C-alpha cells in the first residue's frame, strides 16, 4: 500500500505503523459513536470527517453506532437527525448501523462474568456517598462497606436488580479495581445503575443500564474496531477502557485521543444548546444561529466547506480554540465557486429614470458566476422604475462616499449610467423616491464614447418584475468570544446577542429567483451569500443570509503569500 500524499498527523502515523507491523491484520476499522441526546454540532464534524476519512483513505470501514445507554435523555428524533446529518456531510456507513442497545444482553453476561471472577460487586451507597468515598486527586478513596460481598450475594442482587425489584438509584454494580489509584476513573467505577425508564428501542425490557465507560469499549470490541478515536477528555478513561477488555479477555481495540474542536463565539455543549432550545432563545435545534450541523445547513453552509475546514485545522493532542472567521472563510471560498450571482435589494428605495421610455423593458445580460464560465449568463429585465438599496443613496454624502447622491453619476450593474436629478420625501422628511436621467450610450454598463468614468457601481431590481421576499439577517448568537465567560451570578445566556437576528420583509429580488428551491444558495451581489429557507412557500420566499462578503482570513492568507490585501 502506498503511503498517503496529503498532510499527516499523529493518528494517521499510528495507523501507518500498525499497517506496517500488521497489528490488526492489515485492517482499519473505525466508528463514529454519538449518544442520541441532541443534534450533532460543528465539533462532531471534525470527528465524523476524521473517522470516515481515515478509514476511506486506508481502504477500511466505518461504523455508525449510537451509544444509547441513557434512556432518559435519548430520543428517536435525535437518532434520525444524526443519520441525516452524517449523510449530508457526505459519508456512508453502508450496512454498518449499530446501537449499543443491540449489545445489552452480551454486556449483561460480561457483567456477570466480572462478578464471578470477583472483579465486580453490588454497592448500596447513594450517588452522593459514592462521590464522598471516591477521595480527591491528592487523597485516596475509601472502600465501600459493600465491596467484599460474596460472589453469590453479588450475583443474586444483580439478577434482582435486572428483575426490577429495587427503585431507581437504590443499588449499582461497581468494578472492583483500586480505590487508591491516582486516576479517579479507576476507583471502583459504576458499571450499571437502576433506571426504570422506557428506552427508545428496547422499551421496558431493561431497568438496569450500563454506564458509558463499560458499554463503550465492549461495543468497540464486539464490532472489531481497530482504532477507537475519541476526544481528549477520554484520555483519563483509557486505562478503564483497557481494564475492562483485558479482564474479560476479549478482542482489544486501540483507543486514541485527539483535540476537540472549539470555536470563538460558539458554544458546543449539548446541555447548553438544549437549554437554548427549551427556553426559547432560538427557534429549534436547526435555527441558523445554532452551531448544530442542522442549523448551519439551514443557514446555507455547504458540506464541502465543512470538510475542507476540518481538513485544514488538523489533528493534535492539545486543545485550542479556532477563530470562527476561519470556518467562515472556507464557506465563502466554496460558495464563491458554486453560488449563482443574482441581484436583490433587501432595503428597497424607489428609483425613477425620467428620460427612459415609459412601458419599455430591456433584457440585460448578466453573468451567473465569473468564477465558473460554464454557469453561463441570464437575462435580467430593466425598466423605467427600479429599486436600489437605501444605503446606496445619500442626499448629503460624507467624504469618500461615491455612490448615488444629487448631481452624481453612477453605473447600474449590467444597466446604464444614471445621474440623480432630484428626490421625493414623505411627511417625515425621509427620502422615499429618487429621480434620475440615464445615458442611452452606456447600455450594459459600458463606458460612454467620451470615456468618462464613474467611481461606483450599484445593483438594482426592476420594480414591475420584482419578486417579493423575506430576508433573515443572522449574526453571532453570542457577543463574547468565550460565551461561557460570565460575571458572578450570571449564566451563559447573559452573553446572548440581542441583535443576532434581523428580519426584513418586503425585499425585492430579480425574477430569476421565482420558485427558487429550498436550500439553493446564491450570492446577492454586493450583499453576501444567501440560502432559501424551508419556511418558504410558493407565494412567500424566505432567504437566510449565510455570510456577508467580507473575508478577513482571505486577506490574511494573501498577505502571508506576499500579495497585497
Residue, then its C-alpha position, 0 to 999 in steps of 0.5 A: x500500500x502506498x503511503x498517503x500524499x496529503x498532510x499527516x498527523x499523529x493518528x494517521x502515523x499510528x495507523x501507518x505503523x500498525x499497517x506496517x507491523x500488521x497489528x490488526x491484520x492489515x485492517x482499519x476499522x473505525x466508528x463514529x459513536x454519538x449518544x442520541x441526546x441532541x443534534x450533532x454540532x460543528x465539533x462532531x464534524x471534525x470527528x465524523x470527517x476524521x473517522x470516515x476519512x481515515x478509514x476511506x483513505x486506508x481502504x477500511x470501514x466505518x461504523x455508525x453506532x449510537x451509544x444509547x445507554x441513557x434512556x432518559x435523555x435519548x430520543x428517536x428524533x435525535x437518532x434520525x437527525x444524526x443519520x441525516x446529518x452524517x449523510x449530508x456531510x457526505x459519508x456512508x456507513x453502508x450496512x454498518x448501523x449499530x446501537x449499543x442497545x443491540x449489545x445489552x444482553x452480551x454486556x449483561x453476561x460480561x457483567x456477570x462474568x466480572x462478578x464471578x471472577x470477583x472483579x465486580x460487586x453490588x454497592x448500596x451507597x447513594x450517588x452522593x456517598x459514592x462521590x464522598x468515598x471516591x477521595x480527591x486527586x491528592x487523597x485516596x478513596x475509601x472502600x465501600x462497606x459493600x465491596x467484599x460481598x460474596x460472589x453469590x450475594x453479588x450475583x443474586x442482587x444483580x439478577x434482582x436488580x435486572x428483575x426490577x425489584x429495587x427503585x431507581x438509584x437504590x443499588x449499582x454494580x461497581x468494578x472492583x479495581x483500586x480505590x487508591x489509584x491516582x486516576x479517579x476513573x479507576x476507583x471502583x467505577x459504576x458499571x450499571x445503575x437502576x433506571x426504570x425508564x422506557x428506552x427508545x428501542x428496547x422499551x421496558x425490557x431493561x431497568x438496569x443500564x450500563x454506564x458509558x465507560x463499560x458499554x463503550x469499549x465492549x461495543x468497540x470490541x464486539x464490532x472489531x474496531x481497530x482504532x477507537x478515536x475519541x476526544x481528549x477528555x477520554x484520555x483519563x478513561x483509557x486505562x478503564x477502557x483497557x481494564x475492562x477488555x483485558x479482564x474479560x479477555x476479549x478482542x482489544x481495540x486501540x483507543x486514541x485521543x485527539x483535540x476537540x474542536x472549539x470555536x470563538x463565539x460558539x458554544x458546543x455543549x449539548x446541555x447548553x444548546x438544549x437549554x437554548x432550545x427549551x427556553x426559547x432563545x432560538x427557534x429549534x435545534x436547526x435555527x441558523x444561529x445554532x452551531x448544530x450541523x442542522x442549523x448551519x445547513x439551514x443557514x446555507x453552509x455547504x458540506x464541502x466547506x465543512x470538510x475542507x475546514x476540518x481538513x485544514x485545522x488538523x489533528x493534535x493532542x492539545x486543545x485550542x480554540x479556532x477563530x470562527x472567521x476561519x470556518x467562515x472563510x472556507x464557506x465563502x471560498x466554496x460558495x464563491x465557486x458554486x453560488x449563482x450571482x443574482x441581484x436583490x435589494x433587501x432595503x428597497x428605495x424607489x428609483x425613477x429614470x425620467x428620460x427612459x421610455x415609459x412601458x419599455x423593458x430591456x433584457x440585460x445580460x448578466x453573468x451567473x458566476x465569473x468564477x465558473x464560465x460554464x454557469x453561463x449568463x441570464x437575462x435580467x429585465x430593466x425598466x423605467x422604475x427600479x429599486x436600489x438599496x437605501x444605503x446606496x443613496x445619500x442626499x448629503x454624502x460624507x467624504x469618500x462616499x461615491x455612490x448615488x447622491x444629487x448631481x452624481x453619476x453612477x453605473x447600474x450593474x449590467x444597466x446604464x449610467x444614471x445621474x440623480x436629478x432630484x428626490x421625493x420625501x414623505x411627511x417625515x422628511x425621509x427620502x422615499x423616491x429618487x429621480x434620475x436621467x440615464x445615458x442611452x450610450x452606456x447600455x450594459x454598463x459600458x463606458x460612454x464614447x467620451x470615456x468618462x468614468x464613474x467611481x461606483x457601481x450599484x445593483x438594482x431590481x426592476x420594480x414591475x418584475x420584482x419578486x417579493x421576499x423575506x430576508x433573515x439577517x443572522x449574526x453571532x448568537x453570542x457577543x463574547x468570544x468565550x460565551x461561557x465567560x460570565x460575571x458572578x451570578x450570571x449564566x451563559x445566556x447573559x452573553x446572548x446577542x440581542x441583535x443576532x437576528x434581523x428580519x426584513x420583509x418586503x425585499x425585492x429580488x430579480x425574477x430569476x429567483x421565482x420558485x427558487x428551491x429550498x436550500x439553493x444558495x446564491x450570492x446577492x451581489x454586493x450583499x453576501x451569500x444567501x440560502x432559501x429557507x424551508x419556511x418558504x412557500x410558493x407565494x412567500x420566499x424566505x432567504x437566510x443570509x449565510x455570510x456577508x462578503x467580507x473575508x478577513x482570513x482571505x486577506x490574511x492568507x494573501x498577505x502571508x503569500x506576499x500579495x497585497x490585501 
